[in-house]
Amino acid sequence: MKFLRDTWLVFQRQMQLLLRNPVWVIVGIIQPMFFLLLFAPLMKQALNVDGTMTDARAYQIFVPGMLVMVALFSAFSGFGIIAELRAGVIERNRVTPVSRVALLLGRSLRDVVQLLFQAVLVTLLAVPFGLRVGVGDALLAFLLVGLMTLLLSSTGYALGLTLRSEDAMAPVLNTVTQPIMLLAGIFLPLTFAPQWLKNVADFNPFKWTTDGVRALFAGNPGDDAVWQALAILTPLTVLALYLSSRVFAKSVR
């Protein structure tokens, strides 16, 4: 019970800080909107190989990729923890009786809530453009991107505590996230890729997430891609939380 209470207290505090300075929420909303309004209309023509592509189908392909892309950016949460290190926040955490794991989990859950807010908003904004998705399918899709956010957010915090410098973290994240994003089939489905690229992409766990979310937005919750995404993301998230909590606990010991 103490662990849950500590996690809730940290989460509340992090949400208060976010709401007091919502610039990252605003930026996180505006960027997907630009893609939705300025890039998504190109999808119908790009994918209209046989002349049967509709607006609804184009957005069923594009919006899931957009949600995965937004979730990928949660890895940049480590920049915030570096700022907290510099301000002495982590140092002050050392004298508190709060669980060290809760200090990490409360922050990561804040990032999950922020992502889910963005995901719901992007999905609703795509409805006037022809997107149609069942409520149950959308909720399961949000669960997948929420797990992905929890995984990447906790990893980002651990990376920030390890590197302790924005100058070191920026190139590391850019180098890692760029190929991950390209190999996830976010902008265009990997069905259009050559076979060697598909084989390489199979080693990218977030490619499976993209496939699973797209299957759900297409109204196919029984598709193999859905349970495969859950089977891959769940243990990876647990492992990331375990390893990241060890790094966090060591930093505030």
C-alpha positions in Angstrom: 0.0 0.0 0.0 2.8 2.4 0.8 4.3 1.9 -2.7 0.9 2.7 -4.3 0.5 5.8 -2.1 4.0 7.0 -2.9 3.4 6.4 -6.7 0.1 8.4 -6.5 1.8 11.3 -4.6 4.6 11.5 -7.1 2.2 11.3 -10.0 0.0 14.0 -8.5 3.0 16.3 -8.1 4.2 15.7 -11.6 0.8 16.4 -13.1 0.6 19.7 -11.1 4.0 20.7 -12.6 2.8 19.8 -16.1 -0.4 21.7 -15.8 1.4 24.8 -14.5 3.7 24.8 -17.5 1.7 23.1 -20.3 4.0 24.1 -23.1 5.0 20.5 -23.8 1.4 19.5 -23.9 0.7 22.2 -26.4 3.7 21.4 -28.6 2.8 17.7 -28.4 -0.6 18.5 -29.7 0.4 21.0 -32.4 3.0 18.7 -34.0 0.6 15.7 -34.6 -2.0 18.2 -35.9 0.5 19.5 -38.5 1.1 15.9 -39.7 -2.7 15.2 -39.6 -3.6 18.3 -41.6 -0.6 18.7 -43.9 0.8 15.2 -44.5 -2.1 12.8 -44.1 -3.9 14.1 -47.2 -1.0 12.9 -49.3 -1.4 9.3 -48.0 -4.5 8.6 -50.1 -2.6 9.4 -53.3 0.6 7.7 -52.2 -1.2 4.4 -51.3 -3.8 4.5 -54.1 -1.9 2.0 -56.2 -5.0 0.1 -57.4 -7.4 3.0 -57.3 -9.4 1.6 -54.3 -7.9 3.6 -51.5 -10.5 5.8 -49.7 -10.0 8.6 -47.2 -11.2 6.4 -44.4 -8.7 3.7 -45.2 -5.9 6.2 -45.6 -6.5 7.6 -42.1 -6.8 4.1 -40.7 -3.3 3.6 -41.8 -1.8 7.0 -41.0 -3.4 7.8 -37.6 -2.0 4.6 -35.9 1.4 5.4 -37.2 1.1 8.9 -35.8 0.2 7.6 -32.4 3.3 5.3 -32.3 5.4 8.3 -33.4 4.1 10.4 -30.5 4.8 7.6 -28.1 8.4 7.3 -29.4 9.0 10.9 -28.4 8.4 9.9 -24.8 12.0 8.7 -24.7 13.0 12.3 -24.6 11.6 12.5 -21.0 15.2 12.1 -19.9 15.9 15.7 -20.7 13.5 16.7 -17.9 15.3 14.5 -15.3 18.6 16.1 -16.3 17.1 19.5 -15.5 15.9 18.1 -12.1 19.4 16.8 -11.4 20.9 20.2 -12.1 18.2 22.0 -9.9 19.0 19.7 -7.0 15.5 18.0 -7.1 17.0 14.5 -7.2 19.4 15.4 -4.4 16.5 16.4 -2.2 14.7 13.2 -3.0 17.4 11.3 -1.2 16.1 12.4 2.2 12.5 11.5 1.6 10.9 8.2 2.7 9.2 7.9 -0.7 9.9 4.6 -2.6 12.6 5.0 -5.1 10.6 3.0 -7.6 7.6 5.2 -7.1 9.7 8.2 -7.9 10.3 6.7 -11.4 6.8 5.2 -11.9 5.0 8.4 -10.9 6.9 10.4 -13.5 6.4 7.7 -16.2 2.6 7.5 -15.5 2.4 11.3 -16.0 4.0 10.8 -19.4 1.4 8.0 -20.2 -1.5 10.3 -19.3 -0.1 13.0 -21.5 0.3 10.6 -24.4 -3.2 9.2 -24.0 -4.6 12.8 -24.0 -2.8 13.4 -27.2 -3.9 10.1 -28.7 -7.6 10.7 -28.0 -7.4 14.2 -29.4 -5.6 13.1 -32.6 -8.1 10.3 -33.1 -11.1 12.7 -32.7 -9.6 15.2 -35.0 -9.3 12.6 -37.7 -13.0 11.6 -37.5 -14.1 14.5 -39.8 -11.6 13.4 -42.4 -13.3 10.0 -42.6 -11.7 7.9 -39.8 -14.0 5.4 -38.3 -12.9 3.2 -35.4 -14.9 1.3 -32.7 -14.6 2.5 -29.1 -13.4 -0.9 -27.9 -10.8 -1.1 -30.6 -9.6 2.4 -29.9 -9.2 1.7 -26.2 -7.1 -1.4 -26.9 -5.0 0.6 -29.3 -4.5 3.2 -26.6 -3.4 0.5 -24.3 -0.7 -0.6 -26.7 0.7 2.9 -27.2 0.4 3.5 -23.4 2.6 0.4 -22.7 5.0 1.7 -25.3 5.1 5.1 -23.6 5.7 3.5 -20.2 8.6 1.5 -21.7 10.3 4.4 -23.5 9.6 7.0 -20.7 11.2 4.9 -18.0 14.1 4.1 -20.4 14.5 7.8 -21.1 14.7 8.7 -17.4 17.3 6.0 -16.8 19.3 7.3 -19.8 19.1 10.8 -18.5 20.3 9.8 -15.0 23.2 7.8 -16.6 24.4 10.4 -19.1 23.6 13.5 -17.0 24.1 15.9 -19.9 21.8 17.1 -22.7 24.8 17.4 -25.0 25.4 13.7 -24.6 21.8 12.6 -24.6 20.6 14.5 -27.7 22.9 12.7 -30.2 22.3 9.3 -28.5 18.5 9.6 -28.8 18.5 11.0 -32.3 20.8 8.2 -33.5 18.7 5.5 -31.9 15.2 6.8 -32.5 15.6 7.7 -36.2 16.2 4.1 -37.5 13.6 2.8 -35.0 11.0 5.2 -36.4 11.8 4.4 -40.0 11.7 0.6 -39.3 8.4 0.9 -37.5 6.5 1.6 -40.7 5.0 4.8 -39.2 4.5 6.9 -42.3 4.1 4.1 -44.9 3.3 0.4 -44.2 6.2 -1.9 -44.6 4.2 -4.0 -47.0 5.7 -1.7 -49.7 9.2 -2.4 -48.5 11.7 -4.8 -50.1 12.0 -8.2 -48.4 15.4 -7.4 -46.8 14.0 -4.3 -45.1 11.0 -6.3 -43.8 13.4 -8.8 -42.3 15.3 -6.1 -40.5 12.1 -4.4 -39.3 11.0 -7.7 -37.7 13.6 -7.1 -35.0 12.1 -3.7 -34.2 9.5 -4.2 -31.4 7.7 -1.0 -32.3 7.0 -2.3 -35.8 4.8 -4.9 -34.1 3.1 -2.2 -32.1 2.4 -0.2 -35.3 0.9 -3.3 -37.0 -1.2 -4.1 -33.9 -2.6 -0.6 -33.6 -3.4 -0.5 -37.4 -5.2 -3.8 -37.1 -7.3 -2.4 -34.3 -8.1 0.8 -36.2 -9.1 -1.4 -39.1 -11.6 -3.1 -36.9 -9.7 -6.4 -36.6 -9.1 -7.0 -32.8 -8.6 -10.7 -33.5 -5.7 -10.1 -35.8 -2.5 -11.9 -34.9 -0.6 -8.5 -34.9 -2.6 -7.4 -31.8 -1.7 -10.2 -29.5 1.9 -10.3 -30.9 2.3 -6.6 -30.0 1.0 -7.3 -26.5 3.2 -10.3 -26.1 6.3 -8.3 -27.1 5.5 -5.0 -25.3 4.5 -6.4 -22.0 7.7 -8.2 -21.0 9.8 -5.4 -22.5 7.9 -2.8 -20.4 8.4 -4.9 -17.2 12.1 -5.3 -18.0 12.5 -1.6 -18.7 10.8 -0.6 -15.5 12.9 -3.0 -13.5 16.2 -1.8 -14.9 15.3 1.9 -14.9 14.1 1.7 -11.3 17.5 0.2 -10.3 19.2 3.2 -12.0 16.8 5.6 -10.4 17.3 4.0 -6.9 21.0 4.2 -7.3 20.9 7.8 -8.2 18.9 8.9 -5.2 20.4 6.5 -2.7 
